[in-house]
Amino acid sequence: MDRTRPSGNLNTGHHVPSHIRHVRVGDRVIILDIRSESYFALDPVASLMWEELIAGRGRDECLRRLGEEISGTPQEIEDDLYAFSEKCLARGLMRESPEAPAGEEAPRATRAWKRFLTFRAWWSLVRTRLSLSRKGFCTTYNSALAMAYPGETSGDNAGGEALERALTAFAAAESFFPLGKARLDHLPRSLALFTFLRRTGLPVCHCIGVRPFPFSAHAWTECHGRVVHDDALNRNRFTIIARIPK
């Protein structure tokens, strides 16, 4: 516990920056730092502190609520909460000042790629792998995050015949992909599939899920709530921590 902290110096007005995703799974909060490509699994006490710090409540209410869940004197709880908040701030998991909302990109017209689908799928695999290798996960993920969402579509692009054609093309492209282990790598594979399907005009989502015991993570793509080109049971095995669109 930090006994050198000046009295009354606890600030509970924290917020989660845009590069952080978090989700509660059972009695623990799991955090994904997109910028550093790191996961953090908080213990039950730290999870309670995390949720109180980002809830926007006043100091007294925050400490009262924690006192109902955590053993210790009010001074001990406040000191521990202060120490925890300082660690989160130092690691960039939280910030004290409000973050300006990111400006939305102007919607871009989405071309319906109906020709050379297999080549376009192959190129999506190559480009995603190169981006992850050269630019890292944060830049690659943010590029996917910025892609225009086509919204609800009708007719052929609603996810029936168009989706099946695109998935067939993607499966064929994987057969020609030069890196033999690519199909076993869920992150590049799912991001490549997401960007490929999004560019065809399909309203797909990209999901990253986590589970705490034993800790593991998995990424997949969905269209109209259906897991595509992956095991559909992953929706039950993992709790979603990050989703495009948010």
DRENBADREN-8527 format. One record per residue: x, y, z of N, C-alpha, C in turn; residue in one letter. Coordinates in pm, 1 decimal. Layout:
! residues N
- npx_npy_npz_capx_capy_capz_cpx_cpy_cpz_res
- X_Y_Z_X_Y_Z_X_Y_Z_A
...
***
This chain:
! residues 246
- npx_npy_npz_capx_capy_capz_cpx_cpy_cpz_res
- 84.0_-119.4_0.0_0.0_0.0_0.0_88.0_125.1_0.0_M
- 41.4_230.7_-57.8_117.2_353.6_-70.8_80.3_448.2_42.3_D
- 171.0_464.2_140.5_143.8_552.0_253.0_195.6_693.0_230.8_R
- 262.6_718.2_115.4_316.0_851.4_88.8_219.6_935.9_6.5_T
- 106.3_881.9_-28.0_12.1_956.0_-112.0_-47.2_1071.9_-35.4_R
- -47.0_1194.3_-94.5_-109.1_1308.7_-27.5_-257.6_1284.7_-4.6_P
- -308.5_1326.1_108.5_-449.3_1306.7_141.3_-538.9_1376.7_40.9_S
- -643.9_1307.8_0.8_-740.9_1367.1_-91.6_-694.8_1372.4_-234.6_G
- -585.0_1298.3_-269.9_-529.0_1305.3_-403.8_-583.1_1197.7_-497.2_N
- -686.3_1124.5_-454.2_-742.3_1018.1_-536.9_-839.4_1075.5_-638.7_L
- -814.1_1046.9_-765.5_-902.0_1091.7_-873.0_-973.3_970.2_-929.5_N
- -1106.4_969.0_-923.6_-1183.4_855.9_-977.0_-1239.7_885.0_-1115.4_T
- -1205.9_998.3_-1173.8_-1258.7_1032.8_-1305.8_-1172.8_980.4_-1418.0_G
- -1158.4_850.7_-1429.6_-1076.5_789.8_-1532.9_-1163.3_747.5_-1651.6_H
- -1099.5_731.4_-1766.0_-1169.4_677.0_-1881.9_-1075.8_580.8_-1954.5_H
- -1134.0_496.9_-2036.1_-1058.0_396.2_-2110.0_-1021.9_453.6_-2246.4_V
- -892.4_459.2_-2281.7_-852.8_514.5_-2412.4_-895.7_424.3_-2528.0_P
- -887.9_478.1_-2647.0_-943.0_408.8_-2763.3_-867.3_282.0_-2800.3_S
- -742.6_267.4_-2755.1_-666.5_147.7_-2791.6_-686.2_34.2_-2691.6_H
- -774.3_52.5_-2594.7_-799.5_-48.3_-2492.1_-939.3_-107.8_-2510.7_I
- -947.8_-239.5_-2502.2_-1075.2_-310.0_-2498.0_-1078.2_-390.1_-2368.4_R
- -1194.7_-404.1_-2308.4_-1204.4_-479.3_-2183.3_-1340.2_-546.2_-2174.7_H
- -1343.5_-658.2_-2101.0_-1466.7_-732.2_-2084.5_-1458.7_-808.6_-1952.8_V
- -1572.5_-822.8_-1885.3_-1577.0_-904.0_-1763.5_-1613.9_-1047.3_-1802.2_R
- -1534.9_-1140.8_-1752.0_-1561.6_-1282.9_-1770.3_-1561.9_-1344.7_-1630.8_V
- -1680.1_-1379.5_-1581.0_-1689.6_-1428.5_-1444.4_-1657.2_-1318.3_-1345.6_G
- -1563.3_-1345.0_-1256.2_-1527.1_-1244.9_-1155.3_-1402.2_-1166.1_-1193.0_D
- -1359.9_-1174.3_-1317.9_-1237.6_-1106.4_-1361.7_-1263.2_-1017.8_-1483.8_R
- -1186.9_-909.9_-1492.0_-1186.5_-824.2_-1609.7_-1062.7_-858.2_-1691.7_V
- -1082.2_-882.2_-1820.1_-971.4_-907.6_-1911.7_-956.8_-786.0_-2001.9_I
- -833.7_-741.3_-2018.7_-804.4_-619.1_-2094.0_-718.3_-654.4_-2214.6_I
- -752.5_-596.0_-2329.1_-671.8_-608.5_-2450.0_-616.2_-471.2_-2484.3_L
- -483.8_-459.9_-2487.8_-416.7_-337.3_-2531.2_-377.6_-356.6_-2676.8_D
- -454.5_-296.2_-2767.4_-429.9_-312.9_-2910.4_-293.8_-256.8_-2949.3_I
- -254.1_-147.9_-2884.5_-129.2_-81.2_-2921.2_-6.9_-167.5_-2891.1_R
- -5.7_-234.4_-2775.5_109.2_-317.3_-2737.6_86.8_-465.1_-2765.2_S
- -32.3_-499.3_-2818.8_-66.5_-638.3_-2849.5_-57.5_-725.0_-2724.0_E
- -108.8_-673.8_-2611.4_-97.1_-743.5_-2483.6_-233.9_-763.8_-2420.2_S
- -246.7_-874.3_-2348.1_-365.6_-902.3_-2268.3_-329.2_-892.2_-2120.0_Y
- -424.3_-844.7_-2038.7_-407.9_-839.7_-1894.5_-532.8_-900.1_-1831.1_F
- -513.2_-996.9_-1742.1_-624.3_-1056.2_-1668.5_-614.9_-1008.1_-1523.6_A
- -710.7_-926.2_-1479.4_-709.0_-870.8_-1344.4_-766.6_-971.7_-1245.9_L
- -715.0_-970.1_-1123.4_-773.1_-1056.0_-1021.4_-907.4_-997.5_-977.5_D
- -987.3_-1070.9_-899.3_-1121.1_-1022.2_-864.0_-1123.7_-885.2_-795.9_P
- -1027.9_-857.6_-705.8_-1025.6_-727.4_-637.4_-989.9_-616.8_-735.7_V
- -886.8_-639.1_-816.0_-847.5_-538.7_-915.5_-958.9_-515.8_-1016.9_A
- -1035.1_-620.5_-1047.5_-1146.9_-605.6_-1141.3_-1252.5_-511.8_-1085.3_S
- -1282.4_-524.0_-954.4_-1377.5_-432.3_-890.6_-1325.4_-288.7_-894.1_L
- -1197.0_-272.1_-867.0_-1137.6_-138.9_-869.6_-1142.1_-78.9_-1009.4_M
- -1111.1_-160.8_-1110.2_-1115.8_-114.6_-1249.6_-1253.8_-59.4_-1283.7_W
- -1357.3_-135.5_-1249.8_-1493.2_-95.3_-1285.9_-1536.9_29.7_-1210.2_E
- -1491.9_45.4_-1087.1_-1526.8_166.5_-1013.0_-1456.2_288.7_-1068.7_E
- -1330.2_273.5_-1107.9_-1254.1_387.4_-1159.1_-1311.3_440.3_-1290.2_L
- -1364.0_351.9_-1374.8_-1413.4_397.1_-1505.3_-1562.8_426.1_-1503.6_I
- -1627.7_407.3_-1387.2_-1772.5_428.1_-1380.2_-1810.5_574.4_-1371.8_A
- -1715.1_661.0_-1336.3_-1743.6_804.1_-1330.2_-1810.3_849.8_-1202.6_G
- -1808.5_766.5_-1098.3_-1868.8_806.6_-971.0_-1771.5_893.9_-892.0_R
- -1825.0_964.0_-794.8_-1741.8_1044.9_-707.8_-1656.7_959.4_-616.1_G
- -1554.4_1021.1_-556.1_-1460.0_948.9_-470.5_-1530.8_878.3_-355.6_R
- -1618.3_947.6_-282.9_-1682.2_887.7_-166.4_-1770.8_769.3_-204.2_D
- -1848.8_783.1_-312.6_-1935.0_674.5_-356.9_-1852.0_556.4_-403.8_E
- -1743.4_585.3_-473.6_-1654.7_479.3_-521.7_-1598.8_398.9_-404.4_C
- -1550.9_468.6_-302.5_-1493.0_400.5_-186.7_-1599.9_327.1_-106.3_L
- -1720.0_383.4_-98.9_-1828.3_316.5_-26.0_-1862.6_183.5_-92.4_R
- -1873.2_184.0_-224.2_-1909.2_62.5_-296.1_-1798.8_-42.8_-284.0_R
- -1673.4_-1.3_-291.2_-1563.9_-95.4_-276.1_-1559.3_-152.3_-134.4_L
- -1593.8_-66.9_-35.0_-1593.8_-113.0_103.1_-1693.6_-223.0_129.2_G
- -1797.7_-230.2_45.4_-1897.3_-336.2_59.9_-1848.4_-468.9_2.4_E
- -1743.0_-463.9_-79.6_-1694.6_-584.4_-147.9_-1555.5_-627.0_-102.8_E
- -1476.1_-534.6_-51.8_-1335.5_-561.1_-21.0_-1311.9_-543.4_127.9_I
- -1237.5_-633.7_188.4_-1204.0_-620.7_330.2_-1090.9_-520.1_349.1_S
- -1093.7_-449.2_461.1_-991.2_-350.7_490.8_-1053.1_-222.1_539.9_G
- -973.6_-137.4_602.1_-1022.3_-9.2_649.9_-1042.0_84.5_530.4_T
- -1124.0_188.9_545.2_-1141.2_284.1_435.4_-1009.0_343.1_386.2_P
- -915.2_368.7_477.6_-786.1_424.5_436.8_-704.8_323.3_356.8_Q
- -708.8_196.5_397.8_-636.3_92.3_324.9_-694.4_73.8_184.9_E
- -826.3_75.5_175.0_-889.6_59.8_43.0_-854.9_177.0_-47.1_I
- -856.7_297.1_8.1_-824.1_414.7_-73.2_-679.4_411.0_-118.9_E
- -589.0_369.8_-29.2_-448.0_361.2_-67.8_-427.1_256.5_-177.2_D
- -492.3_141.5_-163.4_-478.7_36.6_-264.6_-538.9_80.2_-397.8_D
- -652.0_149.8_-393.1_-715.1_198.6_-515.2_-626.9_300.5_-584.5_L
- -565.1_387.6_-506.4_-473.5_487.4_-563.4_-355.2_418.7_-630.9_Y
- -296.2_319.1_-562.2_-181.6_247.5_-619.2_-220.8_175.7_-747.8_A
- -339.5_116.1_-748.9_-386.5_46.4_-868.4_-408.0_143.9_-984.0_F
- -468.8_258.4_-954.2_-494.1_356.8_-1060.5_-363.9_410.1_-1118.2_S
- -262.1_428.7_-1033.1_-132.7_476.5_-1081.9_-68.1_375.2_-1175.4_E
- -80.4_245.9_-1143.5_-25.9_143.2_-1230.8_-97.7_142.3_-1366.0_K
- -229.6_155.5_-1362.6_-306.8_157.5_-1487.4_-270.6_278.8_-1573.1_C
- -253.8_393.4_-1509.2_-216.4_513.8_-1581.7_-76.9_500.5_-1641.3_L
- 15.5_442.3_-1564.7_153.0_427.5_-1612.3_160.7_333.1_-1732.0_A
- 74.5_231.4_-1734.7_74.0_135.7_-1845.0_-11.6_181.6_-1962.0_R
- -78.9_294.3_-1948.2_-163.4_344.8_-2056.0_-296.0_274.6_-2067.1_G
- -337.5_202.2_-1962.0_-465.9_132.7_-1965.7_-581.9_226.3_-1935.4_L
- -552.8_337.1_-1867.1_-652.7_439.1_-1834.1_-592.1_576.6_-1856.0_M
- -679.2_676.3_-1864.2_-636.6_815.8_-1869.3_-727.8_897.3_-1779.5_R
- -674.5_1008.6_-1729.8_-751.8_1091.5_-1638.1_-835.2_1195.9_-1709.7_E
- -782.0_1256.3_-1816.3_-855.1_1361.9_-1884.8_-943.3_1302.6_-1993.0_S
- -1059.4_1365.1_-2019.6_-1149.0_1312.9_-2124.1_-1079.2_1306.6_-2258.3_P
- -1104.3_1201.1_-2330.5_-1046.6_1183.6_-2463.1_-1141.1_1237.2_-2567.9_E
- -1088.8_1321.9_-2655.8_-1172.9_1379.0_-2760.7_-1222.5_1267.9_-2851.4_A
- -1351.3_1269.2_-2883.3_-1403.4_1163.8_-2970.8_-1339.0_1169.0_-3107.6_P
- -1304.9_1054.3_-3160.1_-1241.5_1047.9_-3291.4_-1342.3_1085.1_-3398.9_A
- -1298.8_1167.6_-3491.8_-1386.5_1207.4_-3600.0_-1414.8_1089.7_-3691.0_G
- -1537.2_1075.1_-3729.8_-1573.4_964.8_-3817.6_-1532.7_995.5_-3960.8_E
- -1481.3_895.7_-4027.0_-1445.2_912.9_-4166.4_-1570.3_924.2_-4252.4_E
- -1557.8_1001.9_-4355.3_-1669.8_1012.2_-4447.9_-1693.5_876.5_-4511.0_A
- -1818.6_834.6_-4521.8_-1846.1_704.1_-4582.6_-1788.3_696.3_-4722.8_P
- -1724.9_584.3_-4748.8_-1667.3_563.8_-4880.8_-1750.9_461.7_-4957.1_R
- -1765.0_485.6_-5082.2_-1842.1_391.9_-5163.2_-1774.5_256.6_-5163.8_A
- -1851.4_153.3_-5144.5_-1799.0_17.6_-5142.8_-1827.4_-48.4_-5276.5_T
- -1722.0_-86.9_-5341.4_-1739.4_-154.2_-5470.2_-1780.5_-298.9_-5448.8_R
- -1872.4_-345.4_-5527.7_-1911.0_-485.9_-5521.7_-1814.0_-563.5_-5610.6_A
- -1719.4_-630.0_-5548.5_-1618.2_-704.8_-5622.7_-1678.8_-837.3_-5668.2_W
- -1716.2_-843.4_-5791.9_-1779.3_-964.8_-5843.7_-1690.2_-1039.9_-5941.5_K
- -1576.8_-978.0_-5978.3_-1486.7_-1043.1_-6071.1_-1355.0_-1074.2_-6000.1_R
- -1291.1_-1181.7_-6042.3_-1160.0_-1220.4_-5988.1_-1163.6_-1233.6_-5836.0_F
- -1270.2_-1293.5_-5782.7_-1285.8_-1302.5_-5637.8_-1172.4_-1380.2_-5572.3_L
- -1128.5_-1488.6_-5635.0_-1022.5_-1568.9_-5574.1_-893.0_-1490.3_-5565.8_T
- -860.1_-1417.3_-5671.3_-738.5_-1335.2_-5668.4_-750.0_-1226.4_-5561.8_F
- -865.6_-1163.1_-5551.2_-882.7_-1057.7_-5452.4_-874.2_-1113.9_-5310.6_R
- -926.2_-1233.4_-5291.7_-915.1_-1297.0_-5160.5_-769.1_-1329.1_-5129.3_A
- -697.0_-1380.8_-5228.0_-554.9_-1410.8_-5209.6_-477.4_-1283.4_-5176.5_W
- -508.0_-1176.2_-5246.5_-438.4_-1051.0_-5221.6_-471.1_-997.0_-5081.9_W
- -590.9_-1016.9_-5034.9_-627.1_-975.9_-4900.0_-544.8_-1052.1_-4796.1_S
- -522.7_-1181.3_-4819.2_-438.8_-1261.4_-4730.6_-295.0_-1209.2_-4729.4_L
- -241.5_-1183.2_-4848.5_-104.0_-1135.0_-4859.3_-89.8_-998.1_-4793.0_V
- -180.1_-907.1_-4825.6_-171.6_-770.7_-4773.8_-185.9_-767.5_-4621.5_R
- -275.3_-849.4_-4568.0_-292.3_-852.9_-4423.1_-167.5_-905.2_-4355.1_T
- -110.2_-1012.2_-4408.9_11.9_-1068.5_-4351.3_126.5_-967.4_-4356.4_R
- 141.2_-897.8_-4468.0_247.6_-798.5_-4480.5_226.1_-682.0_-4384.2_L
- 101.1_-637.6_-4370.8_72.0_-526.6_-4280.7_102.8_-563.8_-4136.1_S
- 63.5_-684.2_-4094.8_91.7_-728.3_-3958.0_241.9_-739.9_-3934.3_L
- 314.2_-786.5_-4035.5_458.0_-804.9_-4020.9_533.6_-672.3_-4018.6_S
- 492.2_-578.2_-4103.9_567.7_-454.1_-4118.6_515.4_-340.5_-4031.0_R
- 383.7_-333.9_-4011.8_324.1_-222.0_-3939.7_275.8_-258.9_-3800.5_K
- 256.1_-388.3_-3774.9_210.2_-432.0_-3644.2_59.0_-443.6_-3636.1_G
- 15.2_-504.2_-3526.9_-127.1_-530.6_-3509.5_-208.8_-402.9_-3495.4_F
- -158.4_-305.1_-3418.5_-236.3_-183.8_-3391.8_-274.4_-112.2_-3520.9_C
- -176.1_-88.1_-3608.2_-202.7_-17.9_-3734.3_-294.9_-99.5_-3823.9_T
- -270.3_-229.3_-3831.9_-352.7_-316.3_-3916.5_-496.2_-320.4_-3866.1_T
- -512.3_-332.5_-3733.9_-646.3_-339.4_-3675.7_-720.3_-206.7_-3693.1_Y
- -650.1_-95.6_-3674.1_-714.2_34.9_-3689.8_-755.8_60.6_-3833.9_N
- -680.4_7.1_-3929.4_-720.3_19.9_-4070.1_-850.2_-55.5_-4095.4_S
- -862.6_-173.2_-4035.4_-987.5_-248.7_-4048.3_-1101.2_-176.9_-3977.6_A
- -1070.7_-117.2_-3863.0_-1171.2_-44.8_-3786.4_-1226.4_74.5_-3863.8_L
- -1142.5_134.0_-3949.1_-1183.1_253.5_-4023.9_-1260.8_222.5_-4151.0_A
- -1271.4_95.8_-4186.9_-1342.9_61.5_-4309.4_-1491.2_94.1_-4296.0_M
- -1548.9_149.0_-4399.7_-1689.5_186.2_-4397.3_-1776.8_63.4_-4381.3_A
- -1878.3_74.2_-4296.8_-1972.1_-36.5_-4276.3_-2083.9_-25.3_-4378.3_Y
- -2106.4_-128.9_-4458.4_-2207.2_-118.4_-4564.7_-2350.3_-116.5_-4514.5_P
- -2371.6_-153.6_-4388.1_-2506.7_-153.1_-4333.9_-2588.8_-268.4_-4387.1_G
- -2717.4_-262.3_-4358.9_-2805.9_-368.5_-4405.6_-2825.4_-357.7_-4556.0_E
- -2804.4_-468.3_-4624.3_-2819.6_-469.4_-4769.0_-2932.9_-563.0_-4806.1_T
- -2968.8_-558.1_-4927.4_-3079.4_-641.7_-4972.8_-3037.0_-720.3_-5095.9_S
- -3122.0_-811.1_-5134.7_-3097.2_-885.3_-5258.0_-2978.1_-977.2_-5245.6_G
- -2898.6_-986.6_-5353.0_-2788.4_-1080.2_-5360.8_-2681.3_-1053.4_-5256.5_D
- -2663.8_-923.5_-5216.8_-2558.6_-889.8_-5122.9_-2601.3_-907.5_-4978.4_N
- -2720.9_-956.6_-4952.9_-2769.7_-966.2_-4815.7_-2701.1_-1075.9_-4736.2_A
- -2619.6_-1157.4_-4799.1_-2546.5_-1258.4_-4725.2_-2576.1_-1398.9_-4770.3_G
- -2656.9_-1416.3_-4873.9_-2689.6_-1548.2_-4924.0_-2591.3_-1594.2_-5029.5_G
- -2633.4_-1581.4_-5154.1_-2550.3_-1628.9_-5264.7_-2417.7_-1554.8_-5271.8_E
- -2420.1_-1422.5_-5249.9_-2296.0_-1344.5_-5257.4_-2197.2_-1389.9_-5150.7_A
- -2245.8_-1416.2_-5030.1_-2158.0_-1461.2_-4922.1_-2097.4_-1597.0_-4954.8_L
- -2177.5_-1688.2_-5004.3_-2126.9_-1822.0_-5034.7_-2022.7_-1817.2_-5145.9_E
- -2045.3_-1732.4_-5248.4_-1945.2_-1718.6_-5354.2_-1814.2_-1665.3_-5298.7_R
- -1825.4_-1564.9_-5211.5_-1704.8_-1504.3_-5155.1_-1629.5_-1603.5_-5065.7_A
- -1701.9_-1681.3_-4985.3_-1637.1_-1778.4_-4897.6_-1569.5_-1889.1_-4978.0_L
- -1632.3_-1929.8_-5087.3_-1571.0_-2030.2_-5174.5_-1442.1_-1977.3_-5234.5_T
- -1444.1_-1850.1_-5276.3_-1324.6_-1788.1_-5333.0_-1214.1_-1776.1_-5228.7_A
- -1251.1_-1742.1_-5105.0_-1150.6_-1727.5_-4999.6_-1086.9_-1862.2_-4967.0_F
- -1167.6_-1968.0_-4960.6_-1114.7_-2101.9_-4934.8_-1017.5_-2143.7_-5045.2_A
- -1051.5_-2110.7_-5169.5_-962.2_-2143.0_-5280.8_-833.1_-2062.5_-5271.4_A
- -844.0_-1936.1_-5232.4_-725.6_-1850.9_-5221.4_-629.9_-1902.8_-5115.9_A
- -682.8_-1957.2_-5006.4_-597.0_-2011.3_-4901.2_-511.1_-2127.2_-4952.1_E
- -560.7_-2198.7_-5050.8_-485.2_-2310.2_-5107.7_-360.4_-2261.8_-5181.1_S
- -365.8_-2136.4_-5229.8_-252.6_-2080.1_-5303.7_-168.4_-1985.4_-5220.0_F
- -208.9_-1964.0_-5093.1_-135.5_-1869.3_-5010.4_2.5_-1926.4_-4981.2_F
- 109.2_-1846.1_-4998.5_246.2_-1899.3_-4990.7_290.6_-1944.3_-4852.6_P
- 228.7_-1895.0_-4743.9_270.4_-1933.6_-4610.4_185.2_-2050.4_-4563.0_L
- 244.9_-2164.9_-4549.0_171.7_-2286.6_-4520.1_93.5_-2284.2_-4391.6_G
- 141.6_-2210.3_-4289.5_74.4_-2208.2_-4160.4_-32.4_-2099.9_-4151.7_K
- -55.4_-2025.9_-4258.4_-146.6_-1911.3_-4251.9_-286.8_-1952.1_-4211.8_A
- -333.9_-2064.8_-4261.2_-471.5_-2103.8_-4231.8_-488.6_-2143.9_-4085.8_R
- -376.0_-2172.1_-4015.3_-383.5_-2206.5_-3874.1_-369.5_-2084.1_-3785.0_L
- -338.5_-1970.3_-3845.2_-318.6_-1847.0_-3769.4_-448.7_-1767.7_-3773.6_D
- -524.7_-1771.5_-3664.0_-660.3_-1717.6_-3665.1_-665.1_-1567.2_-3683.5_H
- -566.7_-1491.4_-3632.4_-574.0_-1346.0_-3641.2_-553.9_-1294.4_-3783.9_L
- -440.9_-1326.9_-3851.1_-427.8_-1281.8_-3990.8_-539.9_-1334.7_-4079.1_P
- -577.4_-1459.3_-4057.8_-680.8_-1521.8_-4140.6_-814.2_-1450.3_-4124.5_R
- -854.0_-1423.3_-3999.8_-983.6_-1360.2_-3976.9_-985.1_-1215.3_-4023.2_S
- -873.7_-1143.1_-4004.6_-867.3_-1004.6_-4051.8_-869.9_-998.7_-4204.6_L
- -799.3_-1091.6_-4267.9_-799.8_-1095.9_-4414.7_-939.9_-1126.6_-4466.0_A
- -1006.3_-1221.6_-4401.8_-1142.8_-1255.6_-4443.7_-1236.2_-1137.7_-4421.0_L
- -1222.4_-1070.6_-4307.3_-1307.8_-955.6_-4277.6_-1292.0_-846.4_-4382.7_F
- -1166.9_-807.5_-4412.3_-1146.1_-698.9_-4508.6_-1191.2_-739.3_-4648.6_T
- -1169.8_-865.5_-4684.6_-1213.7_-913.1_-4816.0_-1365.5_-907.2_-4828.1_F
- -1436.0_-959.6_-4728.7_-1582.9_-959.8_-4734.8_-1639.1_-819.0_-4723.1_L
- -1577.2_-735.3_-4641.8_-1625.7_-597.4_-4628.6_-1613.9_-523.3_-4761.0_R
- -1504.5_-549.4_-4834.5_-1486.3_-482.3_-4963.5_-1581.7_-534.5_-5070.3_R
- -1636.3_-653.8_-5049.8_-1736.1_-702.3_-5145.1_-1873.0_-640.1_-5119.3_T
- -1885.1_-564.3_-5008.9_-2011.8_-500.2_-4975.9_-2094.5_-575.0_-4874.6_G
- -2037.4_-678.0_-4812.2_-2112.1_-756.3_-4714.4_-2097.2_-697.8_-4573.6_L
- -2205.1_-694.3_-4495.6_-2201.9_-633.8_-4361.6_-2144.0_-730.4_-4257.7_P
- -2013.4_-752.9_-4264.4_-1947.9_-848.1_-4175.2_-1890.9_-778.1_-4052.4_V
- -1867.7_-855.0_-3948.2_-1808.0_-806.7_-3824.5_-1685.1_-891.2_-3793.4_C
- -1586.5_-828.8_-3730.8_-1468.6_-900.9_-3684.5_-1472.5_-907.0_-3532.9_H
- -1447.5_-1023.0_-3476.5_-1456.4_-1042.9_-3331.3_-1326.8_-1099.6_-3276.1_C
- -1286.0_-1050.4_-3160.8_-1177.7_-1110.1_-3082.8_-1237.9_-1152.6_-2950.2_I
- -1223.7_-1280.3_-2916.9_-1280.4_-1332.5_-2793.4_-1172.6_-1384.5_-2700.0_G
- -1202.6_-1388.3_-2570.8_-1108.3_-1436.2_-2470.1_-1178.9_-1532.7_-2375.3_V
- -1099.5_-1617.3_-2310.1_-1149.7_-1698.2_-2199.5_-1037.8_-1705.9_-2095.4_R
- -1072.7_-1705.1_-1965.9_-968.9_-1691.3_-1863.0_-899.9_-1819.2_-1819.1_P
- -967.8_-1932.5_-1819.3_-910.5_-2053.6_-1759.7_-921.8_-2173.4_-1854.7_F
- -810.8_-2221.3_-1914.2_-681.7_-2152.5_-1921.1_-693.9_-2034.7_-2016.9_P
- -613.5_-1931.7_-1995.7_-630.6_-1811.9_-2078.2_-599.1_-1843.0_-2223.9_F
- -686.5_-1797.4_-2311.7_-664.1_-1808.3_-2455.5_-748.5_-1703.9_-2525.5_S
- -713.6_-1675.5_-2649.2_-787.6_-1578.3_-2730.3_-805.4_-1634.9_-2870.2_A
- -909.3_-1587.9_-2936.5_-936.8_-1633.4_-3072.5_-1005.7_-1520.3_-3148.0_H
- -983.3_-1514.9_-3278.7_-1045.0_-1413.0_-3363.5_-1121.9_-1480.6_-3475.8_A
- -1236.5_-1422.9_-3509.7_-1318.3_-1480.9_-3616.9_-1402.3_-1370.9_-3682.0_W
- -1470.7_-1408.0_-3790.3_-1554.4_-1315.2_-3866.0_-1698.8_-1364.7_-3864.4_T
- -1792.1_-1270.2_-3855.7_-1934.1_-1302.6_-3855.6_-2006.2_-1223.0_-3964.3_E
- -2113.6_-1279.7_-4013.7_-2202.1_-1209.0_-4106.9_-2345.9_-1237.4_-4064.7_C
- -2420.5_-1132.8_-4033.4_-2558.1_-1146.7_-3985.2_-2566.8_-1241.3_-3865.2_H
- -2471.0_-1229.5_-3773.8_-2471.9_-1309.7_-3653.4_-2425.6_-1453.2_-3670.7_G
- -2379.4_-1487.5_-3788.1_-2332.5_-1623.4_-3817.1_-2181.5_-1623.8_-3830.1_R
- -2115.1_-1714.3_-3758.2_-1970.6_-1730.6_-3772.7_-1943.0_-1791.7_-3910.1_V
- -1854.7_-1726.9_-3986.1_-1825.9_-1774.8_-4121.0_-1681.1_-1821.2_-4130.5_V
- -1661.9_-1932.2_-4199.3_-1528.6_-1988.2_-4227.4_-1451.2_-2016.4_-4098.3_H
- -1522.0_-2057.4_-3995.3_-1460.3_-2088.5_-3866.3_-1558.3_-2176.1_-3788.7_D
- -1515.6_-2220.6_-3672.2_-1599.8_-2305.8_-3588.3_-1707.4_-2221.3_-3521.8_D
- -1833.8_-2248.8_-3550.2_-1944.2_-2170.4_-3494.4_-1949.5_-2178.3_-3342.1_A
- -1893.8_-2282.6_-3283.1_-1897.2_-2298.0_-3137.1_-1806.1_-2199.7_-3065.2_L
- -1719.8_-2130.2_-3139.5_-1631.5_-2033.4_-3074.7_-1709.7_-1918.3_-3011.1_N
- -1829.8_-1893.8_-3060.7_-1911.6_-1787.8_-2999.4_-1949.0_-1824.1_-2856.6_R
- -1955.7_-1953.5_-2826.1_-1987.0_-1999.0_-2691.4_-1861.3_-2020.6_-2607.4_N
- -1750.8_-2048.5_-2672.7_-1626.8_-2075.8_-2600.1_-1558.6_-1948.6_-2551.8_R
- -1578.9_-1837.2_-2622.2_-1507.9_-1713.7_-2591.7_-1606.0_-1599.4_-2565.6_F
- -1563.8_-1505.8_-2481.3_-1638.9_-1382.7_-2456.7_-1576.4_-1271.6_-2540.1_T
- -1656.3_-1202.5_-2618.1_-1604.2_-1100.5_-2708.9_-1550.0_-981.4_-2630.6_I
- -1424.3_-945.5_-2658.6_-1359.9_-831.1_-2595.0_-1343.9_-714.8_-2692.7_I
- -1337.7_-744.1_-2822.5_-1324.0_-639.7_-2924.8_-1404.5_-679.9_-3045.7_A
- -1472.2_-580.7_-3104.9_-1561.3_-610.2_-3217.9_-1557.5_-494.3_-3317.1_R
- -1549.7_-525.8_-3444.7_-1561.1_-427.7_-3553.6_-1685.6_-462.4_-3632.9_I
- -1782.5_-375.5_-3651.0_-1788.4_-240.3_-3591.9_-1819.2_-248.5_-3443.5_P
- -1776.5_-143.0_-3368.6_-1794.8_-142.5_-3223.6_-1941.3_-136.1_-3190.7_K
***
